[in-house]
Amino acid sequence: MIMEPGRVCVKLAGREAGKKCVVVEAADKNFVVVLGEGVRRRRCNITHLEPTSEILKLKKSASDNDILKSLK
């Protein structure tokens, strides 16, 4: 699966492992910026993410709070 903005994923590595997050933007070929409940907005290697079939509709100017509300 492609890691496009709005894709809901589960983190596989690190202290946030097992938590849901949303891809906010693509940083480069191997990294994306994620944000989620219990997951801070940060760059993450795509190999550390397990994509789900869910995709959220994100606006370009969406704030962190708006993204977290749509994740619930």
Contacts in CASP RR format, 6 or more apart in sequence:
PFRMAT RR
TARGET T0000
AUTHOR 0000-0000-0000
METHOD contacts of the structure
MODEL  1
MIMEPGRVCVKLAGREAGKKCVVVEAADKNFVVVLGEGVRRRRCNITHLE
PTSEILKLKKSASDNDILKSLK
1 7 0 8 1.000
1 51 0 8 1.000
3 9 0 8 1.000
3 23 0 8 1.000
3 26 0 8 1.000
3 32 0 8 1.000
3 46 0 8 1.000
3 49 0 8 1.000
3 51 0 8 1.000
4 23 0 8 1.000
4 26 0 8 1.000
4 55 0 8 1.000
5 23 0 8 1.000
5 24 0 8 1.000
5 25 0 8 1.000
5 26 0 8 1.000
5 58 0 8 1.000
6 22 0 8 1.000
6 23 0 8 1.000
6 24 0 8 1.000
6 55 0 8 1.000
6 56 0 8 1.000
6 57 0 8 1.000
6 58 0 8 1.000
7 22 0 8 1.000
7 23 0 8 1.000
7 51 0 8 1.000
7 52 0 8 1.000
7 54 0 8 1.000
7 55 0 8 1.000
8 20 0 8 1.000
8 21 0 8 1.000
8 22 0 8 1.000
8 51 0 8 1.000
8 52 0 8 1.000
8 54 0 8 1.000
8 55 0 8 1.000
8 56 0 8 1.000
8 71 0 8 1.000
9 20 0 8 1.000
9 21 0 8 1.000
9 22 0 8 1.000
9 23 0 8 1.000
9 34 0 8 1.000
9 49 0 8 1.000
9 50 0 8 1.000
9 51 0 8 1.000
9 52 0 8 1.000
10 18 0 8 1.000
10 19 0 8 1.000
10 20 0 8 1.000
10 21 0 8 1.000
10 49 0 8 1.000
10 50 0 8 1.000
10 52 0 8 1.000
11 17 0 8 1.000
11 18 0 8 1.000
11 19 0 8 1.000
11 21 0 8 1.000
11 34 0 8 1.000
11 39 0 8 1.000
11 44 0 8 1.000
11 48 0 8 1.000
11 49 0 8 1.000
11 50 0 8 1.000
12 18 0 8 1.000
12 48 0 8 1.000
12 49 0 8 1.000
12 50 0 8 1.000
13 48 0 8 1.000
14 48 0 8 1.000
16 38 0 8 1.000
16 39 0 8 1.000
16 40 0 8 1.000
19 36 0 8 1.000
19 37 0 8 1.000
19 38 0 8 1.000
19 39 0 8 1.000
20 36 0 8 1.000
20 37 0 8 1.000
20 39 0 8 1.000
20 71 0 8 1.000
21 34 0 8 1.000
21 35 0 8 1.000
21 36 0 8 1.000
21 39 0 8 1.000
21 44 0 8 1.000
21 49 0 8 1.000
21 71 0 8 1.000
22 34 0 8 1.000
22 35 0 8 1.000
22 36 0 8 1.000
22 56 0 8 1.000
22 58 0 8 1.000
22 67 0 8 1.000
22 70 0 8 1.000
22 71 0 8 1.000
23 32 0 8 1.000
23 33 0 8 1.000
23 34 0 8 1.000
23 49 0 8 1.000
24 32 0 8 1.000
24 33 0 8 1.000
24 34 0 8 1.000
24 35 0 8 1.000
24 41 0 8 1.000
24 58 0 8 1.000
24 67 0 8 1.000
25 32 0 8 1.000
25 33 0 8 1.000
26 32 0 8 1.000
26 33 0 8 1.000
27 33 0 8 1.000
27 43 0 8 1.000
30 45 0 8 1.000
30 46 0 8 1.000
30 47 0 8 1.000
31 43 0 8 1.000
31 44 0 8 1.000
31 45 0 8 1.000
31 46 0 8 1.000
32 43 0 8 1.000
32 44 0 8 1.000
32 46 0 8 1.000
32 49 0 8 1.000
33 41 0 8 1.000
33 42 0 8 1.000
33 43 0 8 1.000
33 44 0 8 1.000
34 41 0 8 1.000
34 42 0 8 1.000
34 44 0 8 1.000
34 49 0 8 1.000
35 41 0 8 1.000
35 64 0 8 1.000
35 67 0 8 1.000
35 68 0 8 1.000
36 67 0 8 1.000
36 68 0 8 1.000
36 71 0 8 1.000
37 68 0 8 1.000
37 71 0 8 1.000
37 72 0 8 1.000
41 64 0 8 1.000
56 67 0 8 1.000
56 70 0 8 1.000
56 71 0 8 1.000
57 70 0 8 1.000
58 67 0 8 1.000
58 70 0 8 1.000
59 66 0 8 1.000
END
